Amino acid sequence: MYGLYDKEGILRFVDSDKDACIAYAELFELGSTSYCLMDLANDSEKVEINTNLDQSLGVYNN
């Protein structure tokens, strides 16, 4: 999978075909300095994230 990001870092297009991403950039007249094409990992592993959403801590509440 490939992801095409604009210069602000916003994902604009995703496709398994690199040429399709480049065609998207050409269609919307994005110059080569206006986008970044990244090869996204096909076999991404799930990452376990431990997040404590306990808002009972009075020190951090306004």
All heavy atoms as TSV, in Angstrom:
chain	resi	resn	atom	element	x	y	z
A	1	MET	N	N	0.845	-1.174	0.000
A	1	MET	CA	C	0.000	0.000	0.000
A	1	MET	C	C	0.892	1.239	0.000
A	1	MET	O	O	1.912	1.272	0.657
A	1	MET	CB	C	-0.898	0.029	1.229
A	1	MET	CG	C	-1.960	-1.049	1.311
A	1	MET	SD	S	-3.164	-1.022	0.012
A	1	MET	CE	C	-4.061	0.454	0.356
A	2	TYR	N	N	0.421	2.233	-0.724
A	2	TYR	CA	C	1.129	3.502	-0.800
A	2	TYR	C	C	0.196	4.605	-0.326
A	2	TYR	O	O	-1.009	4.569	-0.575
A	2	TYR	CB	C	1.575	3.798	-2.230
A	2	TYR	CG	C	2.623	2.834	-2.727
A	2	TYR	CD1	C	2.268	1.686	-3.413
A	2	TYR	CD2	C	3.961	3.074	-2.490
A	2	TYR	CE1	C	3.227	0.795	-3.856
A	2	TYR	CE2	C	4.926	2.188	-2.934
A	2	TYR	CZ	C	4.560	1.048	-3.615
A	2	TYR	OH	O	5.509	0.176	-4.045
A	3	GLY	N	N	0.762	5.577	0.346
A	3	GLY	CA	C	0.003	6.726	0.797
A	3	GLY	C	C	0.594	7.989	0.222
A	3	GLY	O	O	1.807	8.167	0.214
A	4	LEU	N	N	-0.264	8.855	-0.275
A	4	LEU	CA	C	0.177	10.123	-0.817
A	4	LEU	C	C	-0.243	11.217	0.154
A	4	LEU	O	O	-1.427	11.386	0.435
A	4	LEU	CB	C	-0.465	10.363	-2.192
A	4	LEU	CG	C	0.062	11.590	-2.913
A	4	LEU	CD1	C	0.431	11.218	-4.335
A	4	LEU	CD2	C	-0.955	12.693	-2.900
A	5	TYR	N	N	0.744	11.924	0.705
A	5	TYR	CA	C	0.518	12.980	1.681
A	5	TYR	C	C	0.827	14.329	1.035
A	5	TYR	O	O	1.781	14.439	0.282
A	5	TYR	CB	C	1.434	12.802	2.893
A	5	TYR	CG	C	1.122	11.577	3.705
A	5	TYR	CD1	C	1.624	10.338	3.346
A	5	TYR	CD2	C	0.327	11.667	4.838
A	5	TYR	CE1	C	1.332	9.201	4.096
A	5	TYR	CE2	C	0.039	10.539	5.593
A	5	TYR	CZ	C	0.546	9.316	5.213
A	5	TYR	OH	O	0.249	8.215	5.953
A	6	ASP	N	N	0.028	15.348	1.369
A	6	ASP	CA	C	0.341	16.675	0.859
A	6	ASP	C	C	1.411	17.313	1.736
A	6	ASP	O	O	1.866	16.717	2.717
A	6	ASP	CB	C	-0.911	17.537	0.717
A	6	ASP	CG	C	-1.585	17.869	2.037
A	6	ASP	OD1	O	-0.975	17.659	3.101
A	6	ASP	OD2	O	-2.727	18.331	2.002
A	7	LYS	N	N	1.817	18.536	1.380
A	7	LYS	CA	C	2.931	19.159	2.101
A	7	LYS	C	C	2.579	19.541	3.533
A	7	LYS	O	O	3.466	19.795	4.330
A	7	LYS	CB	C	3.466	20.360	1.334
A	7	LYS	CG	C	2.508	21.495	1.168
A	7	LYS	CD	C	3.119	22.597	0.331
A	7	LYS	CE	C	2.127	23.712	0.087
A	7	LYS	NZ	N	2.740	24.752	-0.738
A	8	GLU	N	N	1.282	19.549	3.870
A	8	GLU	CA	C	0.878	19.785	5.257
A	8	GLU	C	C	0.849	18.494	6.066
A	8	GLU	O	O	0.554	18.502	7.247
A	8	GLU	CB	C	-0.512	20.454	5.304
A	8	GLU	CG	C	-0.492	21.933	4.950
A	8	GLU	CD	C	-0.534	22.162	3.452
A	8	GLU	OE1	O	-1.097	21.321	2.724
A	8	GLU	OE2	O	0.005	23.185	3.007
A	9	GLY	N	N	1.100	17.363	5.425
A	9	GLY	CA	C	1.121	16.080	6.112
A	9	GLY	C	C	-0.220	15.384	6.160
A	9	GLY	O	O	-0.399	14.431	6.913
A	10	ILE	N	N	-1.181	15.858	5.360
A	10	ILE	CA	C	-2.508	15.254	5.338
A	10	ILE	C	C	-2.543	14.146	4.293
A	10	ILE	O	O	-2.127	14.345	3.156
A	10	ILE	CB	C	-3.585	16.304	5.025
A	10	ILE	CG1	C	-3.594	17.371	6.121
A	10	ILE	CG2	C	-4.963	15.670	4.877
A	10	ILE	CD1	C	-4.461	18.563	5.827
A	11	LEU	N	N	-3.031	12.988	4.700
A	11	LEU	CA	C	-3.158	11.864	3.786
A	11	LEU	C	C	-4.221	12.186	2.756
A	11	LEU	O	O	-5.371	12.447	3.093
A	11	LEU	CB	C	-3.524	10.589	4.552
A	11	LEU	CG	C	-3.710	9.325	3.730
A	11	LEU	CD1	C	-2.407	8.941	3.028
A	11	LEU	CD2	C	-4.187	8.190	4.613
A	12	ARG	N	N	-3.849	12.192	1.474
A	12	ARG	CA	C	-4.781	12.551	0.416
A	12	ARG	C	C	-5.294	11.353	-0.364
A	12	ARG	O	O	-6.393	11.380	-0.882
A	12	ARG	CB	C	-4.089	13.507	-0.567
A	12	ARG	CG	C	-3.600	14.802	0.020
A	12	ARG	CD	C	-4.696	15.814	0.183
A	12	ARG	NE	N	-5.367	16.146	-1.035
A	12	ARG	CZ	C	-5.113	17.199	-1.795
A	12	ARG	NH1	N	-4.176	18.047	-1.441
A	12	ARG	NH2	N	-5.812	17.407	-2.891
A	13	PHE	N	N	-4.478	10.268	-0.456
A	13	PHE	CA	C	-4.858	9.140	-1.302
A	13	PHE	C	C	-4.095	7.903	-0.854
A	13	PHE	O	O	-2.928	7.988	-0.496
A	13	PHE	CB	C	-4.529	9.470	-2.763
A	13	PHE	CG	C	-5.031	8.455	-3.750
A	13	PHE	CD1	C	-6.370	8.396	-4.084
A	13	PHE	CD2	C	-4.166	7.566	-4.358
A	13	PHE	CE1	C	-6.840	7.474	-5.015
A	13	PHE	CE2	C	-4.621	6.640	-5.285
A	13	PHE	CZ	C	-5.960	6.598	-5.612
A	14	VAL	N	N	-4.758	6.743	-0.879
A	14	VAL	CA	C	-4.130	5.455	-0.542
A	14	VAL	C	C	-4.512	4.458	-1.616
A	14	VAL	O	O	-5.668	4.370	-2.018
A	14	VAL	CB	C	-4.616	4.940	0.831
A	14	VAL	CG1	C	-4.053	3.556	1.118
A	14	VAL	CG2	C	-4.253	5.899	1.935
A	15	ASP	N	N	-3.521	3.698	-2.091
A	15	ASP	CA	C	-3.787	2.676	-3.100
A	15	ASP	C	C	-2.653	1.671	-3.070
A	15	ASP	O	O	-1.546	1.974	-2.631
A	15	ASP	CB	C	-3.892	3.310	-4.491
A	15	ASP	CG	C	-4.605	2.398	-5.478
A	15	ASP	OD1	O	-3.980	1.412	-5.900
A	15	ASP	OD2	O	-5.764	2.671	-5.816
A	16	SER	N	N	-2.935	0.474	-3.538
A	16	SER	CA	C	-1.892	-0.558	-3.591
A	16	SER	C	C	-0.980	-0.366	-4.800
A	16	SER	O	O	0.077	-0.972	-4.873
A	16	SER	CB	C	-2.523	-1.948	-3.629
A	16	SER	OG	O	-3.347	-2.074	-4.771
A	17	ASP	N	N	-1.388	0.495	-5.728
A	17	ASP	CA	C	-0.617	0.743	-6.936
A	17	ASP	C	C	0.077	2.103	-6.848
A	17	ASP	O	O	-0.577	3.146	-6.722
A	17	ASP	CB	C	-1.542	0.705	-8.154
A	17	ASP	CG	C	-0.814	0.876	-9.471
A	17	ASP	OD1	O	0.421	0.729	-9.503
A	17	ASP	OD2	O	-1.488	1.168	-10.472
A	18	LYS	N	N	1.394	2.086	-6.907
A	18	LYS	CA	C	2.185	3.313	-6.818
A	18	LYS	C	C	1.833	4.276	-7.948
A	18	LYS	O	O	1.714	5.488	-7.745
A	18	LYS	CB	C	3.673	2.955	-6.859
A	18	LYS	CG	C	4.607	4.117	-6.743
A	18	LYS	CD	C	6.047	3.619	-6.769
A	18	LYS	CE	C	7.027	4.742	-6.664
A	18	LYS	NZ	N	8.413	4.245	-6.671
A	19	ASP	N	N	1.631	3.747	-9.146
A	19	ASP	CA	C	1.310	4.588	-10.296
A	19	ASP	C	C	-0.043	5.276	-10.128
A	19	ASP	O	O	-0.240	6.396	-10.604
A	19	ASP	CB	C	1.333	3.772	-11.584
A	19	ASP	CG	C	2.744	3.297	-11.935
A	19	ASP	OD1	O	3.707	4.004	-11.571
A	19	ASP	OD2	O	2.866	2.230	-12.559
A	20	ALA	N	N	-0.984	4.646	-9.446
A	20	ALA	CA	C	-2.285	5.261	-9.195
A	20	ALA	C	C	-2.130	6.470	-8.277
A	20	ALA	O	O	-2.816	7.481	-8.457
A	20	ALA	CB	C	-3.240	4.247	-8.588
A	21	CYS	N	N	-1.243	6.381	-7.325
A	21	CYS	CA	C	-0.988	7.515	-6.432
A	21	CYS	C	C	-0.379	8.683	-7.200
A	21	CYS	O	O	-0.763	9.839	-7.000
A	21	CYS	CB	C	-0.069	7.096	-5.285
A	21	CYS	SG	S	-0.820	5.970	-4.098
A	22	ILE	N	N	0.547	8.376	-8.069
A	22	ILE	CA	C	1.169	9.421	-8.878
A	22	ILE	C	C	0.154	10.025	-9.844
A	22	ILE	O	O	0.132	11.243	-10.052
A	22	ILE	CB	C	2.403	8.861	-9.614
A	22	ILE	CG1	C	3.471	8.472	-8.583
A	22	ILE	CG2	C	2.952	9.866	-10.613
A	22	ILE	CD1	C	4.640	7.709	-9.134
A	23	ALA	N	N	-0.727	9.201	-10.394
A	23	ALA	CA	C	-1.779	9.699	-11.287
A	23	ALA	C	C	-2.722	10.634	-10.523
A	23	ALA	O	O	-3.174	11.647	-11.071
A	23	ALA	CB	C	-2.550	8.534	-11.898
A	24	TYR	N	N	-3.001	10.319	-9.269
A	24	TYR	CA	C	-3.839	11.190	-8.433
A	24	TYR	C	C	-3.174	12.552	-8.286
A	24	TYR	O	O	-3.824	13.592	-8.415
A	24	TYR	CB	C	-4.060	10.545	-7.067
A	24	TYR	CG	C	-4.820	11.409	-6.096
A	24	TYR	CD1	C	-6.204	11.324	-6.011
A	24	TYR	CD2	C	-4.175	12.317	-5.263
A	24	TYR	CE1	C	-6.917	12.117	-5.128
A	24	TYR	CE2	C	-4.875	13.120	-4.387
A	24	TYR	CZ	C	-6.240	13.017	-4.315
A	24	TYR	OH	O	-6.938	13.809	-3.440
A	25	ALA	N	N	-1.873	12.549	-8.002
A	25	ALA	CA	C	-1.139	13.809	-7.846
A	25	ALA	C	C	-1.177	14.622	-9.135
A	25	ALA	O	O	-1.369	15.837	-9.107
A	25	ALA	CB	C	0.298	13.523	-7.432
A	26	GLU	N	N	-1.028	13.958	-10.273
A	26	GLU	CA	C	-1.078	14.646	-11.559
A	26	GLU	C	C	-2.470	15.190	-11.845
A	26	GLU	O	O	-2.617	16.309	-12.357
A	26	GLU	CB	C	-0.632	13.709	-12.676
A	26	GLU	CG	C	0.841	13.369	-12.622
A	26	GLU	CD	C	1.250	12.315	-13.639
A	26	GLU	OE1	O	0.371	11.780	-14.350
A	26	GLU	OE2	O	2.458	12.011	-13.700
A	27	LEU	N	N	-3.504	14.429	-11.479
A	27	LEU	CA	C	-4.874	14.848	-11.706
A	27	LEU	C	C	-5.188	16.157	-10.980
A	27	LEU	O	O	-5.835	17.050	-11.522
A	27	LEU	CB	C	-5.852	13.758	-11.250
A	27	LEU	CG	C	-7.333	14.084	-11.360
A	27	LEU	CD1	C	-7.743	14.221	-12.822
A	27	LEU	CD2	C	-8.155	13.003	-10.682
A	28	PHE	N	N	-4.703	16.271	-9.761
A	28	PHE	CA	C	-4.949	17.476	-8.975
A	28	PHE	C	C	-3.796	18.467	-9.068
A	28	PHE	O	O	-3.699	19.397	-8.253
A	28	PHE	CB	C	-5.254	17.101	-7.518
A	28	PHE	CG	C	-6.596	16.447	-7.375
A	28	PHE	CD1	C	-6.713	15.070	-7.330
A	28	PHE	CD2	C	-7.744	17.215	-7.339
A	28	PHE	CE1	C	-7.958	14.459	-7.218
A	28	PHE	CE2	C	-8.993	16.622	-7.226
A	28	PHE	CZ	C	-9.107	15.244	-7.167
A	29	GLU	N	N	-2.933	18.260	-10.051
A	29	GLU	CA	C	-1.822	19.160	-10.358
A	29	GLU	C	C	-0.940	19.445	-9.147
A	29	GLU	O	O	-0.567	20.574	-8.874
A	29	GLU	CB	C	-2.347	20.449	-10.975
A	29	GLU	CG	C	-3.091	20.209	-12.276
A	29	GLU	CD	C	-3.687	21.475	-12.873
A	29	GLU	OE1	O	-3.670	22.540	-12.219
A	29	GLU	OE2	O	-4.185	21.381	-14.013
A	30	LEU	N	N	-0.641	18.393	-8.395
A	30	LEU	CA	C	0.287	18.506	-7.279
A	30	LEU	C	C	1.695	18.289	-7.811
A	30	LEU	O	O	2.003	17.231	-8.350
A	30	LEU	CB	C	-0.025	17.463	-6.200
A	30	LEU	CG	C	-1.399	17.527	-5.550
A	30	LEU	CD1	C	-1.597	16.340	-4.620
A	30	LEU	CD2	C	-1.562	18.833	-4.798
A	31	GLY	N	N	2.538	19.287	-7.692
A	31	GLY	CA	C	3.912	19.149	-8.141
A	31	GLY	C	C	4.683	18.211	-7.236
A	31	GLY	O	O	4.278	17.928	-6.103
A	32	SER	N	N	5.798	17.728	-7.721
A	32	SER	CA	C	6.578	16.754	-6.946
A	32	SER	C	C	7.087	17.335	-5.629
A	32	SER	O	O	7.428	16.586	-4.720
A	32	SER	CB	C	7.746	16.231	-7.775
A	32	SER	OG	O	8.612	17.295	-8.127
A	33	THR	N	N	7.123	18.657	-5.508
A	33	THR	CA	C	7.529	19.273	-4.245
A	33	THR	C	C	6.338	19.506	-3.321
A	33	THR	O	O	6.508	19.974	-2.206
A	33	THR	CB	C	8.240	20.612	-4.493
A	33	THR	OG1	O	7.355	21.476	-5.205
A	33	THR	CG2	C	9.525	20.401	-5.283
A	34	SER	N	N	5.126	19.162	-3.785
A	34	SER	CA	C	3.919	19.398	-2.995
A	34	SER	C	C	3.359	18.143	-2.344
A	34	SER	O	O	2.348	18.205	-1.661
A	34	SER	CB	C	2.821	19.999	-3.883
A	34	SER	OG	O	3.230	21.224	-4.409
A	35	TYR	N	N	3.980	17.003	-2.578
A	35	TYR	CA	C	3.476	15.776	-1.972
A	35	TYR	C	C	4.617	14.830	-1.630
A	35	TYR	O	O	5.738	14.985	-2.092
A	35	TYR	CB	C	2.465	15.073	-2.881
A	35	TYR	CG	C	3.043	14.455	-4.134
A	35	TYR	CD1	C	3.535	13.150	-4.120
A	35	TYR	CD2	C	3.089	15.150	-5.330
A	35	TYR	CE1	C	4.068	12.577	-5.258
A	35	TYR	CE2	C	3.604	14.582	-6.478
A	35	TYR	CZ	C	4.092	13.298	-6.438
A	35	TYR	OH	O	4.622	12.726	-7.565
A	36	CYS	N	N	4.283	13.853	-0.799
A	36	CYS	CA	C	5.227	12.810	-0.393
A	36	CYS	C	C	4.533	11.469	-0.592
A	36	CYS	O	O	3.417	11.270	-0.125
A	36	CYS	CB	C	5.595	13.012	1.066
A	36	CYS	SG	S	6.635	11.693	1.739
A	37	LEU	N	N	5.182	10.567	-1.279
A	37	LEU	CA	C	4.644	9.228	-1.512
A	37	LEU	C	C	5.361	8.270	-0.572
A	37	LEU	O	O	6.580	8.152	-0.603
A	37	LEU	CB	C	4.861	8.825	-2.969
A	37	LEU	CG	C	4.249	7.508	-3.418
A	37	LEU	CD1	C	2.735	7.556	-3.275
A	37	LEU	CD2	C	4.627	7.224	-4.854
A	38	MET	N	N	4.588	7.597	0.287
A	38	MET	CA	C	5.186	6.698	1.265
A	38	MET	C	C	4.686	5.281	1.065
A	38	MET	O	O	3.505	5.061	0.796
A	38	MET	CB	C	4.856	7.162	2.677
A	38	MET	CG	C	5.448	8.506	3.006
A	38	MET	SD	S	5.205	8.949	4.714
A	38	MET	CE	C	6.188	7.723	5.530
A	39	ASP	N	N	5.582	4.335	1.209
A	39	ASP	CA	C	5.246	2.914	1.156
A	39	ASP	C	C	4.756	2.515	2.546
A	39	ASP	O	O	5.514	2.532	3.510
A	39	ASP	CB	C	6.477	2.118	0.753
A	39	ASP	CG	C	6.192	0.648	0.537
A	39	ASP	OD1	O	5.018	0.250	0.577
A	39	ASP	OD2	O	7.144	-0.103	0.315
A	40	LEU	N	N	3.474	2.213	2.645
A	40	LEU	CA	C	2.888	1.827	3.920
A	40	LEU	C	C	3.058	0.327	4.124
A	40	LEU	O	O	2.896	-0.453	3.198
A	40	LEU	CB	C	1.400	2.196	3.944
A	40	LEU	CG	C	1.086	3.654	3.642
A	40	LEU	CD1	C	-0.418	3.855	3.563
A	40	LEU	CD2	C	1.696	4.570	4.675
A	41	ALA	N	N	3.331	-0.081	5.340
A	41	ALA	CA	C	3.560	-1.492	5.649
A	41	ALA	C	C	2.278	-2.289	5.446
A	41	ALA	O	O	1.214	-1.930	5.950
A	41	ALA	CB	C	4.051	-1.650	7.077
A	42	ASN	N	N	2.366	-3.381	4.711
A	42	ASN	CA	C	1.207	-4.247	4.481
A	42	ASN	C	C	0.936	-5.154	5.668
A	42	ASN	O	O	-0.188	-5.531	5.914
A	42	ASN	CB	C	1.425	-5.114	3.241
A	42	ASN	CG	C	1.322	-4.310	1.974
A	42	ASN	OD1	O	0.614	-3.327	1.921
A	42	ASN	ND2	N	2.038	-4.725	0.953
A	43	ASP	N	N	1.963	-5.511	6.376
A	43	ASP	CA	C	1.806	-6.458	7.483
A	43	ASP	C	C	2.026	-5.752	8.814
A	43	ASP	O	O	2.877	-6.148	9.587
A	43	ASP	CB	C	2.767	-7.629	7.311
A	43	ASP	CG	C	4.221	-7.190	7.211
A	43	ASP	OD1	O	4.473	-6.008	6.992
A	43	ASP	OD2	O	5.102	-8.047	7.357
A	44	SER	N	N	1.248	-4.736	9.068
A	44	SER	CA	C	1.400	-3.998	10.321
A	44	SER	C	C	0.933	-4.860	11.485
A	44	SER	O	O	-0.054	-5.577	11.389
A	44	SER	CB	C	0.615	-2.692	10.277
A	44	SER	OG	O	-0.741	-2.963	10.075
A	45	GLU	N	N	1.679	-4.776	12.562
A	45	GLU	CA	C	1.339	-5.527	13.759
A	45	GLU	C	C	0.514	-4.636	14.675
A	45	GLU	O	O	0.706	-3.436	14.740
A	45	GLU	CB	C	2.617	-5.946	14.487
A	45	GLU	CG	C	3.486	-6.891	13.681
A	45	GLU	CD	C	4.763	-7.245	14.422
A	45	GLU	OE1	O	4.828	-7.008	15.643
A	45	GLU	OE2	O	5.664	-7.750	13.786
A	46	LYS	N	N	-0.417	-5.247	15.391
A	46	LYS	CA	C	-1.193	-4.487	16.349
A	46	LYS	C	C	-0.313	-4.129	17.527
A	46	LYS	O	O	0.445	-4.954	18.025
A	46	LYS	CB	C	-2.397	-5.291	16.822
A	46	LYS	CG	C	-3.447	-5.465	15.760
A	46	LYS	CD	C	-4.670	-6.126	16.329
A	46	LYS	CE	C	-5.750	-6.210	15.271
A	46	LYS	NZ	N	-6.971	-6.814	15.789
A	47	VAL	N	N	-0.418	-2.899	17.941
A	47	VAL	CA	C	0.361	-2.415	19.069
A	47	VAL	C	C	-0.586	-2.200	20.231
A	47	VAL	O	O	-1.614	-1.542	20.100
A	47	VAL	CB	C	1.082	-1.089	18.715
A	47	VAL	CG1	C	1.841	-0.561	19.913
A	47	VAL	CG2	C	1.996	-1.285	17.526
A	48	GLU	N	N	-0.232	-2.774	21.363
A	48	GLU	CA	C	-1.066	-2.615	22.544
A	48	GLU	C	C	-0.673	-1.326	23.241
A	48	GLU	O	O	0.492	-1.097	23.550
A	48	GLU	CB	C	-0.870	-3.785	23.500
A	48	GLU	CG	C	-1.778	-3.728	24.699
A	48	GLU	CD	C	-1.612	-4.940	25.586
A	48	GLU	OE1	O	-1.336	-6.025	25.066
A	48	GLU	OE2	O	-1.764	-4.776	26.805
A	49	ILE	N	N	-1.646	-0.470	23.461
A	49	ILE	CA	C	-1.399	0.803	24.113
A	49	ILE	C	C	-2.182	0.830	25.417
A	49	ILE	O	O	-3.385	0.600	25.428
A	49	ILE	CB	C	-1.835	1.980	23.215
A	49	ILE	CG1	C	-1.035	1.966	21.914
A	49	ILE	CG2	C	-1.662	3.295	23.938
A	49	ILE	CD1	C	-1.506	2.990	20.911
A	50	ASN	N	N	-1.487	1.117	26.482
A	50	ASN	CA	C	-2.131	1.241	27.783
A	50	ASN	C	C	-2.366	2.717	28.046
A	50	ASN	O	O	-1.435	3.482	28.222
A	50	ASN	CB	C	-1.255	0.648	28.889
A	50	ASN	CG	C	-1.126	-0.846	28.740
A	50	ASN	OD1	O	-2.071	-1.502	28.336
A	50	ASN	ND2	N	0.032	-1.390	29.063
A	51	THR	N	N	-3.615	3.125	28.071
A	51	THR	CA	C	-3.962	4.515	28.297
A	51	THR	C	C	-4.806	4.617	29.542
A	51	THR	O	O	-5.813	3.927	29.682
A	51	THR	CB	C	-4.753	5.081	27.096
A	51	THR	OG1	O	-3.989	4.882	25.923
A	51	THR	CG2	C	-5.042	6.547	27.271
A	52	ASN	N	N	-4.415	5.474	30.435
A	52	ASN	CA	C	-5.168	5.698	31.655
A	52	ASN	C	C	-6.033	6.934	31.453
A	52	ASN	O	O	-5.543	8.042	31.389
A	52	ASN	CB	C	-4.218	5.887	32.834
A	52	ASN	CG	C	-4.965	6.036	34.137
A	52	ASN	OD1	O	-6.195	5.983	34.163
A	52	ASN	ND2	N	-4.231	6.217	35.219
A	53	LEU	N	N	-7.337	6.732	31.342
A	53	LEU	CA	C	-8.254	7.835	31.129
A	53	LEU	C	C	-8.937	8.267	32.420
A	53	LEU	O	O	-9.981	8.894	32.396
A	53	LEU	CB	C	-9.309	7.452	30.078
A	53	LEU	CG	C	-8.759	7.113	28.706
A	53	LEU	CD1	C	-9.884	6.668	27.787
A	53	LEU	CD2	C	-8.026	8.297	28.106
A	54	ASP	N	N	-8.316	7.959	33.527
A	54	ASP	CA	C	-8.880	8.309	34.818
A	54	ASP	C	C	-8.762	9.817	35.027
A	54	ASP	O	O	-7.666	10.347	35.177
A	54	ASP	CB	C	-8.145	7.557	35.917
A	54	ASP	CG	C	-8.760	7.794	37.297
A	54	ASP	OD1	O	-9.846	8.396	37.360
A	54	ASP	OD2	O	-8.126	7.383	38.284
A	55	GLN	N	N	-9.893	10.505	35.042
A	55	GLN	CA	C	-9.883	11.959	35.212
A	55	GLN	C	C	-10.178	12.362	36.648
A	55	GLN	O	O	-10.483	13.507	36.923
A	55	GLN	CB	C	-10.884	12.598	34.261
A	55	GLN	CG	C	-10.503	12.407	32.818
A	55	GLN	CD	C	-11.501	13.080	31.885
A	55	GLN	OE1	O	-12.479	13.665	32.323
A	55	GLN	NE2	N	-11.229	13.003	30.609
A	56	SER	N	N	-10.058	11.418	37.550
A	56	SER	CA	C	-10.352	11.716	38.940
A	56	SER	C	C	-9.178	12.385	39.640
A	56	SER	O	O	-9.276	12.754	40.791
A	56	SER	CB	C	-10.744	10.443	39.694
A	56	SER	OG	O	-9.644	9.567	39.737
A	57	LEU	N	N	-8.083	12.555	38.940
A	57	LEU	CA	C	-6.928	13.206	39.538
A	57	LEU	C	C	-7.185	14.707	39.569
A	57	LEU	O	O	-7.108	15.401	38.563
A	57	LEU	CB	C	-5.667	12.884	38.750
A	57	LEU	CG	C	-5.309	11.398	38.652
A	57	LEU	CD1	C	-4.144	11.199	37.714
A	57	LEU	CD2	C	-4.987	10.857	40.023
A	58	GLY	N	N	-7.482	15.247	40.737
A	58	GLY	CA	C	-7.847	16.649	40.895
A	58	GLY	C	C	-6.759	17.624	40.500
A	58	GLY	O	O	-7.040	18.753	40.135
A	59	VAL	N	N	-5.522	17.200	40.521
A	59	VAL	CA	C	-4.406	18.094	40.214
A	59	VAL	C	C	-4.472	18.550	38.752
A	59	VAL	O	O	-4.144	19.690	38.450
A	59	VAL	CB	C	-3.071	17.365	40.463
A	59	VAL	CG1	C	-1.897	18.244	40.075
A	59	VAL	CG2	C	-2.996	16.950	41.924
A	60	TYR	N	N	-4.921	17.698	37.866
A	60	TYR	CA	C	-4.886	18.006	36.453
A	60	TYR	C	C	-6.217	18.537	35.904
A	60	TYR	O	O	-6.299	18.885	34.743
A	60	TYR	CB	C	-4.477	16.759	35.662
A	60	TYR	CG	C	-3.098	16.299	36.035
A	60	TYR	CD1	C	-2.918	15.132	36.762
A	60	TYR	CD2	C	-1.968	17.028	35.683
A	60	TYR	CE1	C	-1.659	14.711	37.123
A	60	TYR	CE2	C	-0.706	16.613	36.036
A	60	TYR	CZ	C	-0.549	15.464	36.755
A	60	TYR	OH	O	0.687	15.042	37.102
A	61	ASN	N	N	-7.245	18.574	36.729
A	61	ASN	CA	C	-8.550	19.062	36.287
A	61	ASN	C	C	-8.691	20.546	36.591
A	61	ASN	O	O	-8.281	21.021	37.633
A	61	ASN	CB	C	-9.692	18.309	36.973
A	61	ASN	CG	C	-9.788	16.880	36.494
A	61	ASN	OD1	O	-9.300	16.551	35.427
A	61	ASN	ND2	N	-10.413	16.042	37.287
A	62	ASN	N	N	-9.303	21.282	35.690
A	62	ASN	CA	C	-9.539	22.724	35.923
A	62	ASN	C	C	-10.937	22.940	36.407
A	62	ASN	O	O	-11.873	22.418	36.039
A	62	ASN	CB	C	-9.305	23.519	34.639
A	62	ASN	CG	C	-7.840	23.579	34.315
A	62	ASN	OD1	O	-7.019	23.538	35.214
A	62	ASN	ND2	N	-7.520	23.703	33.038
